Amino acid sequence: MRAHACLEVTADRDRSGRARTRISRLRSDAPLVLRPTVAAEPTGRWNPRGAAHVALAAAAAGPIGGDVLRLDVEVAADAALVVRTVAATLVLPGPHGRPSHTETHLRVAPGGTLVWLPEPVIAAGRCDHHATTRVDLAPGARLLAREELLLGRRGEAPGAVRQHLRVTLAGRPLHDQEFAVGPDVPGWHGPAVTGGHRALGTLLVVDPDQPSAPEPEPPPVEADAAVLRLSPTATLLTALADDALTLRRHLDRGLTDPPNDCTTHRAEHPGGQQDVHQAGLGGPAGGHLRESRTASGS
């Protein structure tokens, strides 16, 4: 199955002259179904007044092996958009052994705000999924983007998943990360990558209006998380957990409290052994995770 959905928003004013965001284009293509909605959960300063809220629903199961799904989202200058999905995405194997593909392209113009909060992706057993997300930010754009991946259902080994996230700011690379897990990826469940955890996620914050970060708070002892400053206006929070609820709790801290400078949180496991995870979901692990840092080349 092939599908291509599009969403565009522009800045507008109501009769009283207050700023608001208007949905100028909304095109669904099953199984990608876009629906205007209302604010579903508080996001603090990331829920600007007058923002447009859109939910992405699935009209069919999947992605299933062989599917190619694409979503384009564009936020015009000074507009604000909050996008969520109504449920987790379960990636399934197809009947013919072909991989599934999802492509997401997000564009934010100067002064625009995009809050991207999809529910987790669940990698079912025997799946073979390739996900590519590209984010193009203009100078002055604001972004809050959350990504979560659950490795298999309960009691199930995950299939293969390859994710590529690339973010540019003013046409220059800000963050570029590739990540792969699955039976054909040696060492992906070792201490250098997932450390045996089954839930992993990131929260990327780009905010040109963000004040100087205070000193980091002491991390919770149970957290496998790290915070990395990508640039003066961009921060990446990475977390690992044993389940989806714990992962969401770690990432939700970034919705209310701006992540601070580079800090590693260590989780102590039985026997006194500690796993240390820097930003980027672990270390090199034979090149199964590749990450570039900032536009300045640090």
Disulfide bonds with the S-S distance in Angstrom:
none
